């Protein structure tokens, strides 16, 4: 038997890196191991620049703009060569962050041979001489927590949020288009007070919007305070420096929120909060997928074959299966299980440090990847739907019994206003409608025999299931709130 792992790098164990690679690919630039290492390199570079720019270390040289550009260029040009080189270095160090430190030191040495890099006075660069400033006062978690905050933030803002906004925009457009499309509602799966298709879609769009707003307001925290969060070595080595200020300005300079009080690790609470919010978005999207699946089953939506796939069933040629929504459901469930595990486990670390978060955080990309895949499936599914207006109308015409509710309430209101003969409205309508199919003629005959005030009777006689939608069409306007 051929060992498939040796055939091609394209043969992946995870479906996100295989079958669904094209959809999940945007996250690779943020949450892959290579992206994490690039972010680690960026943090190491910026720490070196921060220390020298602010004269934190007595005797340290001031870097020229040329030298700083060179250092930042090592991050910008990070690619296949650096990935391979890091793998070689880590095979020796057996430590991922240490490997990044050594890579940067190699680039400092290489700067000495780069004629485009000059020192502050226009002379030779000092970069080969600043080895000991690289990673000074750093524990690995100082680098890692900032790298993760940067990569998670960019993944959410540049990949996940645009997809989520796209889904909301699609759903909002459908809600507005079908704001007035009367539809029989179903509570507990049974015929209920009519609504409009647009209003029901608007409910889901607004729910998704609320969760996206929470994700957009997320804080991304960072710390930079040494082995147990005390600045112990910092104060001993350079006691005259204001280390809390140095740490704060560095973290905030990266666009993150400074956490002043930590153990060796940043506590990851912000991650737990973010992942819970994304998981809640997923849950609402899952509700969307199951509701649309049900509407398709009821015939309210028709699926366009070209949009959903050329083969609906391998044996039943008439079928067009709602696979986009089913795939969406499954991927949302996987995403939620991972996100909720991340949220539950990342908030706990034994005493000042354990390494459970190291492996756990490597699954952030997988968790967001399945959410991204689900959003893509649902959007594709929605794009391939047409509303079957005739089916909506037929369902409404077959359920005149739903008018029992407004007739009963009109009787109650008339009784309060002084009309006679309105006793026991609920019981009388129950006898007429419960467990029965009511014809238009039977309902109108019942209304005509009540002795209602003329204006109320006329209003009820003009009512049909299709016009009994209350303010549903207008409620869609709340999507603009």
C-alpha positions, 0 to 999 in steps of 0.5 A: 500500500502506498504511503499517501503522506509521501505522495504530495504535500497537497494530501492533507490530514485536515479537510481545511488544508485539503478539500476545503483549502481554497475557502480556508486559505485566507486564514493561512496568512494569519493563523498558520505556524508560519504566520505565528513565526513571522509575528514572533519575529515582528515582536522581537524586531520591534522590542529591539527597536523600542529599547534602542529608540527609548535609550532604555539600556545604558550603552546601547547604540541608537539605530539608524532609519536604515537599520530599522528599515532593514530589521522590519524588512526581515519581517516583510520578506518572511517567506519560504526561505525563512520557514525552511531555515527556522525548521532547521534551527528548531531541529537543533534548539527544540524550542520554537521561540528560541529558533526565531531569536537565532534567526534574527541574530543571523539576520543581524550578522548578514546586515554587515554584508549588506551595503544598503544598510548604514549606521546612524552616522552614515558609517558601517551598521551596528546591527552585528554588534547588538546580539545581546539586545535580541530577546533581552528580558524576554520569556517566551510567553512575552513573545508568544502572547503578543504574536498570538494577539496580533495574528488573531486580531488580523485573522478576525479583522481581515478574514473572519469579519468580512465573511460574517459581514458578507453573510449579514449583507446577503441575508439583509438584502433577502429580508428587504426583498421579501419583506411583504411576502406573506408566509404561514408561521409555524410554532412547535411545527404547527400552523401559526399566526402568519408572518412574512418571509422577510421579517423572519430573515430579518430576525436572523440578520439582526441577531447575527449583526448583534454578535458581530458588533460584539466581535468588533468591539473585542479587546486584544490584550498583551503583556511584556513583564518577564518570567513571572510577571514581576519585571524581576530581572529587569529591575536587577539589571537596569534599575533606573528604567521605568519598566512598567512604562517601557512595557506599556508603551511597547504593547500599546505601540503594537496596537494592543491593550496593555495588561499590567497584572499577569503571571508568566502568561497573559491570562487569555481571558480576552481570547475566551471572550472573543471565542465565545462571541464568535461561537454565539455568532456560529449558533445563530448562523446554525439556526439560520441554516436549519430554518432555511433547510426547513423552508426548503423542505416546505417548498417555500424556497426552490433551489437552483440546480446550477447554484447548489451542485450538479448532482443532488442524489447518486440514485434519485435523479429528481433531487436537489439536496440542500447540501450547502446548509447541511455542510454549514451546520456541520462545520458550525458545530465543529467550529463551536466545539473547538471555540468553546473548548478554547474558551474553557481551557485557556482561562486556566493555567496552573500556578504561574505557568503550564503549557496546556495553552501552547497546544490549545492555541494552535487550534485557533486557525482550525476553529475559525477555519470551520466557521469561515467554511460554514459561512461560505457554504451558507452564502452560496446556499442563499445565493441559489434560492428562489422564493416559491410565491405560489407555495406560500400562498397555497399554504396560507389559503389552506389554513383559515383556522389561523384567523381564530386568533384575531377573531377571538381578540376582536371579540374580547376588545368589543366586549370591553367596549360594551358590545353584547354576545361576545362571551367565551370567545376563546372557547367558541373559537377553539370549538370552531378551529382546534384540530380542524380545517376551516374553510373561508366560508365557515370562518366568514359565516362564524364572523357574520353570526357574532353580532359585532359592531359593523366596522369590526365585522367588516374588518374581520370579513376582509381579513385573509391568512395572507393579509393577517401579517400585522406589522411584519413588513414594516418591522424589517425596517429595524435592520437600519437601526 
